[in-house]
């Protein structure tokens, strides 16, 4: 959890377009605007060690993709703004000061050598990070020392020789950020320095599209040549994709003509690289830093929901939540309510992949997976074999038992004549289940012969194998598994006879404990057991394993779900939240597994 700061501003889900010089970019999970240096240090100290952090000044030389930034963005614009001349004549500059301000500050004091900074449209922090340059000058040529802030909130002074500095590249220390620097300049003529700055700015205005949103130069100049010349010679001036256009004024600038998306700009960057390589034989390297998630990488995504099984209504609720999450993240998603044939549902739709959220038969049993395999459409979740196998609870138990994993005893009920044999083997109480239904549909607890017969009749109505399972007295747990790793364990507690459909989706009395109350060692064992249980039956992508720990301390596997619920009562989103993964991020990560 990210704590609210004392003095700075912490904004949630903040769109970044207004913070970037290209005026594009999706939302940051969190945007922090510090009050000052000490406030920033305190905020960094309080961040969880696992929190991703991105620093941003004026947002130049930066392309934030339309999917936005996961984690926290630190915006130093107008904040880390201290500048002063030290007793030794060096100039102290904090990371948030615009480079042009540094140039003017030094020129006014007769300190020469920093005039080129007037041509860099970013902050000092960004200039330090990439060894920015303009008009023949480079940042690190005048750096005396830097103050670095690490992820623990510690400040360390470092020297230029501590870094590997090259053309538009600085390699240094992981998880450390530039907080301030000291510049070594020469004493000179203040008037001449200011006139030089004025001339450089006039040259910049005459040769660069300063009246349109851009990031500055997009590509590094190749050795002995200029990127702008190569681009112009390839006939690309004025070439546009969407609202992104190669500037007519300077070919190494890509401008936002008013309605560009980050995807437009990124596509144009790749297009220019391809054309220049084809026509000039030169591979242009980007100078711009591209960050964040690209929702276009998935193409058009069909969120398939509904189906005709007993879990249809739950699936529609899950599907609506998944669809909205994808739209919020900029994904080109289309909601597909499958009523009959999935082939008919997809007819006429050009989709690149499927987010399968159809619970139960028809969506979780290998049927839809087989259709998508034949159509050549990637999809979320497990493949045909694992889906078909795990939809059948009884055969899943057989696989687990064959591997040596513990699962409650059971008895197959083929007709009412099996009731007495079942009683002799299992005794009472038992729970009776249709083998191929989910969401506890058709399940009943039986404590005597009459209840067992009635439970069999109810379960048999679902047209699949019916079995009775020995009742487990103990505590019930569930473990979400995402891309091969277990999420935090949840302990379930309900006043109902068991965790039935009503307890799952309707009741307000069901309690979900996360943290689950187990010791660290017990929870880790349970997580490893869930991952193993998935591997044994071939589950991939994501899933959820249900487990009891009985009164003797024995772990007993109950079932695995390959398309778990994604409603407001669902367990996988609940566990993900405990792990610091919000619902939209969870949906995104599940969709990413379809790319594998």
N, C-alpha and C positions, 0 to 999 in steps of 0.2 A: 504494500500500500504506500502511495506517495502522500506524505503529510502536507497539509496546507502551510505555506511559508508564513513567516512573521511579517516580512516587509515587502518582498517582491510579489509579482502577480503570477498566479498559476491558472492557465486557461485549459479547459478540457475540450478535446476534439476540435481544435482551432484550425480553420482553413489557413493554409500557408501562402496562398496566391498573393495576398497583399504584403507579404514579407519578402517576396523574391523580386528581383529586378526584371524577370521575364513575365511576372504577373500570372504565373500558373503554379499549380501544386495542390495536392489533396491535403486532408487534415492531418495534423499531428495528434497522437493520443493525448499528449500534454505539451503545452508551450509555456516555458518559464521565462519571465522577464525579471531579472534580478534588480534589486534596488541599488546595489553597489558591489564592490569587490568582496567585502566581508560577508554580505548577505549571500552572495553566490557561493562562497566557500562553505558556508553553513548549510546551504541547500544541497550541495554536492555530497557533503558528509552524511546527510540524512537519507540519501537515495539508497534503495536496495542494491546490493552488489550486482544483481542480474539485470538491472535496468539499462537498456540501450540509451545512449546519449549522443545527440548531434548538436554541434554548435553552429550558430548562424549569426552573421553580422548584418550586412546590407542585402544579403541574398543574391549577390552577383556571383558569376562563375558557378552557379548552382542550378541544377534542374531537379526539382522535386516532382516525382511522378504522381499521376492522378490518384493512385491508391493511397498516397499519404505516407506518413512516417509512424512506425510502431516504436513506442518508447517516448522519451522526453527530448524536446528541442529547447536548447538554451539560446535565447535571442539577446545579443549584447548591444544592439543598435541603440545609441543614445544613453547607454548605461555605463559600461566601462570606458569612461571618457576622459580620464585624467591625463594631462600632458604637462611636463615641466622640464626645465633645464637644471641639471644637477651641478654641484660645485665643480666637478671635474670636466664640465662642458658637454657631457653626454645628454641626450634627450630621452626622458622617460615617457613612454607612450603605452597606454592600456589598450587591450585588444579591440575594444568597441569603437575606437576613434577612426573615422573615415580617412583613408589615405590622403585625399586631397587636403583635408584639414591639417595633416601633419606637414605636407609640403608648404602650406602657407605659414604655419606656425614657425617653421625653421627659417623660411625666407625672410620673414619680418624681423628675425633676430640675427640676420647675417650669417646663419649657419648654412653652408652650401653642401650639395651632394644628394639632397633628398627631393630635388625639383621633379624628377621623373614620377614620383608618387602621385602627382597631380593627374596623371593619365590613367590611374588604376581606380576603377569604379567600385571599390570594396573597402572593408575595414582593415586595420593593421593585423588583426588576428588572421584573417583570410590570406593576406599578403605573406605572412610568416608561414602559413601552412603549405602554400604552393610555390614559394619563392616568386611571387608575382613581379612582373616587370613591365616597363613601357619606355619608349623613346630611348632605348639602349641601356637603361638602368635596371638593376635587379635588387630586390629587397635585402637579401642576405649579405650583399656586398657592404652594407652599412650597419649591420647588426653587431652589437658588442656583447650582449647577453640577453637571455630571455627568462621570464618567470613561467614555470609550468605548473599546472594544477592537475593532480591525479585523481582517480576515482574515489580515493579515501579522504579527499579534501586537503591533502598535504601540498604545500607549495615548495618547489625546488628551483634554484637558479641554475641555468645551464648555459654553456658556451657554444659558439658556432661549431667548434670541432667535435662536439658531442653528436652532431647530426651529419647525415649524408646528404649534402645539398647539391642539386643539379638543376638543369634548365626546367623550370616549372615543376620541380619535384623536391620534396623534403621528407626524408625518412628518419624517424627518430624513435620515440618511445610509445608503446601501445598504452592506451587508456590514460594518456596525458594530453592536456590541452594548453594552448598558448593563452596566458593571462595578461602578460605585458612584455615589453622589450625595452632595451636601451640602445640608442643609435649613436654611432660615432661619426661626427661630421666635421668639416673644416670651417674655420672662421673666414668669412669673405665679405663681399659687397652685397648689402641687403637690397639695394635698389636693383642691381643687376640680377640678383636671384629672383626677385619678384617679377621682373620683366621677362625672365626666362620662363617662369611658371605661366605667365599670361600668354606668352607665345605658344607654349605647349598646349594650353587649353584651347587657344584659337585654332591650332592645327588639328586638335582632336575634333572640335566642332565642325571643321571643314571636311574632314575625311571619314568621320564615323557617324552612324545614325543615332545620335544622342537624343533625338526627339521621339524615338520609338523604344518600347520595352525590349531589352536584350540582356545577355549575360556578359557582354564584352566579347573578346575573341573566343571562338568555339574550339579551334584547332591549334595545336602547337605548330610553329614554323619548322619545317624539315631543315636539316643541315644544308646551308648554302642556298636556301630558297625561301619562298613565302607561301603560306597556305592560301592567302587571298589570291595570289597570282594563279596558282594551280586550279583553284575553284573557278575563277573567271575564265581561264583557258578551256575549261571543260564545259563552258556555256551554261553555267548554273546560276548566274546572277538573275534574281527575280523568280527563280523556281520556287514553287510553293507546294506544301502539303497541308491541307486544311487551312488554318489561320497562321501557320508558320511559313516564313518566306526568307530566302537568302537575300540579304540586303543588296539593293541596287547601288548603294553608296560605298559599301565595303564588303567584299565577298566573304570575309571571315566572320561576319556577323549574321546570325539568324534572328530575325525580329518577329515579334508578335504583332500581327497587323490588327488585332482587336479581339479575335475570338479563338485564338489558338488554345489547344490543350497541350499538356505535357507530352502526351502520346504523339501529337502532330510534330512537335519539335524533335522528339527522339527519333521518329521515323525519318524526318528530314536529315538529321545528322547521319544516320546510317546510309541514306540514299546518296548524300554527298560523298561519303567515304567510298562507297562502291563505285560511283561514276569516276571519281578522281583516280582510283586505282586502275579501273579499266582503261581510261583514256590517257593518263599521265604516267602510269606505272609506279605511283607513289602511294603508300598507305599513310593516310593522315591520322595522327593520334589526337584524341580529344584533350582539350585543356579544361573543359567544363567537368564538374563533378556531378554525376547522376546518382540520385539516392531515392529510396522509397520503393513502394510496390507499384508494379505496372499491371493494372487490371486487364489490359488488353492482351496479356500473355495467354490468357485462357480462351480467347476468342469468345464466341457466343455460347453461353451456358444454359442448358435446359434444366430447370429445377423440376424434376418429375416427382409428383406427389399424388395422394389420393389412393388410387387403386380400387379394387372391388372386394378386398378382404374385410374382415371384421374390424380392423384397425384403421379404416378409411378416415374417420373423423379426426383421429389423432394425427394421422399423416398430413391431412390438410392443414392442421394447425402448425405442425412442424415445418411443412413446406412454406407456409406464408412467412414464418419467422426467418427461415433460411433465405428465401427470395429477397426479403427486405434488407437483410444484412449484406447480401451481395450487391444490391443496388446502392446501398449506402457507401460501399467501398469502390464504387465506380465500375463494377463488372457488368458487362452486357448480358444480363440474365433475362430469361423468359420463363414464366410460370406455366407448367404443363400439367393439367389435371387429367390423370389417366383413369378413364372410366371403363374402357374395354381393353382392346388390344394396344400394347405399347407401340407397335409398329404404326397403327393408325394415328395414335396420339402424336407421333413425330412426323407424320406425313406432311410434306410441304414446308417443314421447318429446316432451315440450314443451321445446324448447331455443331459446335466443335467438341463439346464434351457435355457430360450429364452429371448433375449432382442428384444422386438417387436418395430420396427421403420417403420412399414408399415402404411402410412397415408391413410385415407379415407376408402372407403368400402373394405371389405375383410381383413382389418387389424385393423381398429378402430371401427368396428361396432358389435363386439361380435362373429363374425364367427371364426376368428383365436383363440380367447380366448376359445371358446367352444371346438375346436379341441384339444387345449393344456390341457384343463381340462380333457377331455376323455383320453388323452394319459398320464395324470399324470405328466406333465412337468411344473414346476413353470415358471412364466413369469413376465415381468415388466408391470406396468400400471394397469388399472382398470379391474375388472372382466367382466363377460358376460353381466349382466344386465346393469351396468353403461355404458359399451361401446356401447351396442345397443341403449340405451336411448339417450345418448348425441350425437351419430352420427346423430340423427334426431333432428335438431335444433327446429322444431316446437313443438315437444312433450317435449323437454327440457324446452321451454318457458311455456308450460302448467304446468309443475311441479313447476317451479319457481313461477308462478302466484298463484298456489294453496297454496304455502308456505307463500305468501305475499311479495315476492320479486318483484321489478319493472322491467319490460321489455317492449320495445316498442310495440305499438298496431300492429296488423297484420290482414291479410285477406287471407284465403286459396283460391287459384286460381285452380279450377279443370278443367276449359275450358275457352274459350274466352268469353263465355256469362257472366262470373263472373266479367269482367273488369269494367262494369259500377257500379256494387254493391261495388266493391273495391274502386272505386273513391269516391263514396258517403260516405263511411265509413272513408277512410284515407286521401282523398285529394291528393295533390302533394306537394313536390316530395315524391317518395317512392323508396325503393330498393327491387328488386325482387330476390329471392334466391331459388335454388333447396335445399330441406330440408336435403338431405343426401350427400352433397359434402362439401369438405373442401378447404382451400387455396384460398377462394373467387372464386372458379371455377364456371362458369355459372351465376355469379351475375351481375346485371345491375341496374343502376340508371335510373329512369323514371320521366320525368317532365311534360308529357302530355299523352293523351290517346294513340296516335300512338306509343310512346316510351314504354308504358306499355304493349301494345299488342306484340310488338317486344321482349321485355324483357321476357314475358311469353313464347314465342316461343323458345327462346334460352334456358331458364331454363328447359323447358319440355323435351328437348332432352336428359337430363340426367336420365330419367326413374324413377323419384321419385316425391314425393309431391312437389308442387311449392307454395310459398306464397309471398305476398308482405308485406313489413314492413314499417311502418311510418319512414320517414327520420328524423334522430336526428341531429339537428344543435348544435354543441358543440365541446368538445375535446374528443379524443379517447385515451383510456388507455388499457393496458394489464397487467395482473398479473400472473406470474408463481407461481405455488404451488408445493412444493417438500416435500413429506412425511408429509403432513398435515400442513406445514408452508408456508406462503407467502414470495416470493422473492421481492426485490425492484420493485416498480411500474415503468413502462415505458410509456411515452406519445408519441404517434405516430403523425407524421405530414407529409403529402404528398401533392404535387401539383395536383395529380390525383383527379378525381371525388370522389374516396374513396380508401381505402387501399386494392387495388385489387391485382391479381396475379403478375402483372408486378411490382407494387410498393413493393410487398413482396420479390420477388426473383431476379429481374433484374435491377430495377432502382437505380441510384446513387443519386437521388434527395430526396429520403425518409429520413426524419430526425427522430432520436430516442433520446428522452430526458430522461436521467436517471442519476441523480435525475430528477424526473418528474415535479417539480415545484409546487407541492401541498404543503400545510402546513403539519407539522408533524401530526396534528390531522386528516386532510383529508386523508393523505396517509394511516394512520393506519386504518381508517374507511374502506377505499377501500380494504385494505388487508383482513380485517375481513370479508367484504362482499364476496370477492372471495373465501375464505375458506368455508364460509357458503354455497355459491352457489354450491361448489363441494360436500359438505356433503349431500345436499338436493337430489342430483341425484346419490349419491353413488360413486363418483370418488375417487380413491385411488392411492397411489404410486406417481404419478406426473400428471400435467396437466397445462392448461393455460386458464384463463378466460378473455374474452374481454368485456370492459365496456365503455359506453359513460357517460360523465357528460354534460347534456344539458345546454342551456343558462340560464335556471331557477335554475341551481345548483342541478337538480335531477340526481341521479345515476341510470343508466339504463343498465341492463345486456343484452348482445347480444348473446353470445354463449360460450361454453366450449369445449376445444380440449383435448382429452385424450392421443393422441400421437402427441405432438407438433413437429414442425420442429427442426432439429439439424444441419442446414447448417450454412454457414458463415454469412447469413443474418437473422438467426433465433433469436427469442425474448427470449426464456428461457435461452439459453447460455449467452445472453447479460445481462439479469437481474442477473444471477448467478455470472457473472464476477464482477458486481457492489457490490455484497455481499462478494467478496473475494474468490469465488469458480471458479477455472479455468475449462476449458472444460473437461479435463481428470477426475478431481475430481467430476464434475457434473455427468458424465457418470457412474463413480463408484458408486455414491450415488443412482442413479436411479436403477442400477443393484442390489444394496443392498436391495431395497424394494421388490425384487422378493423373498428374503429369508423369508419374513413375510407371 
